[in-house]
Amino acid sequence: MPEYDNAVMTPTFDPAAGVVSVVGLTKRFGAVTAVDDLSFTVAPGQVTGFLGPNGAGKTTTLRMILGLAAPDAGSVTIGGIRYADRPRPAHHVGAALETASFHPGRSARDHLRVYAPEIGVADSRCDEVLALVGLTEAAQRRVGGFSLGMRQRLALATTLLGDPQVLLLDEPANGLDPEGIVWLRQFLRYLADQGRTVLVSSHVLSEVQQTVDDVVIIAKGRLIRESSLADLEAHARPAVRLVSPDVDGLARLIATSGWSEVTRFESPGVAVIENHHPAQIGAAAFAQGLEVHELSSAGTSLESLFLELTSSVEVAP
């Protein structure tokens, strides 16, 4: 369990104990290599997106981190210690993998009370985590009547019972409505700001783009990219398609704005300006009184870059 600052009741964690280190991890199922010599590091105090298309090996990797599947090669440590070697692992690592299973006849509070003694926490902790995930008013309701989004919140509450420093969450946004997704983003940021390590898997970059600090991208079990989100965003290539019936005016705008070297003309009156955004181009066109029939993004979006990276990997022999 973490120590707490009594003045503000916020946990204080040892940063070194929150580092997740994956080294040379490999897992085969018969002739299929699900995870292929995978290495990456997850830092505390950050929300890290563990990204890749369906079938990329994300869930298999998370299961190996938790000791639920044995690797054929490589190692995983959390704070320098294997999960299986920790005497009270739920007090250090919390995980919600795939779709959580709940007894439909139990209330949300009773579900947590089943796990509380196994983890070694008091019943009062059940009410604390229900409040954290916004389920206080539903505490006495049977889980069988919960929406998928409410079940996701209950899975998060279960994960937090032991007040762990490290959180491994597999597709936590599944089933959440737009309001729930906004709540999840804020909640994950709140947890990371406390110094926790938060690893969130997803097959949709846009789903976590406004949440994560770092990204680990895999495809076909292999590491494709490990970087900050800002660094990945820098590799996206913005461009703007500008269409005007005033061919001479469009050419004049390009020349006087200094865009000639980053512009290509698809046809007279149709220009694509690279390394710029629609707002910039639109403001300049308005200032010159240029009639505009189309102003649209034509570059490589972050989502397009993600798809490009993950689709270019060949299957290992």
JOLIN-V519837 format. One record per helix or strand. SS is the DSSP state (A for helix, B for strand). FROM is the first residue (numbers start at 1). LEN is the number of residues. Records with the same first field share a line. If there is no record, write none. Layout:
BEGIN
SS = FROM-LEN  FROM-LEN
END
This chain:
BEGIN
B = 3-3  10-3  20-10  32-11  47-5  73-6  81-1  93-4  107-1  142-1  166-5  197-6  214-6  222-7  237-1  239-5  263-5  270-5  294-4  300-1
A = 15-4  58-8  83-3  89-3  108-12  124-9  136-3  143-3  148-12  178-16  205-4  229-6  247-10  260-3  278-10  302-10
END
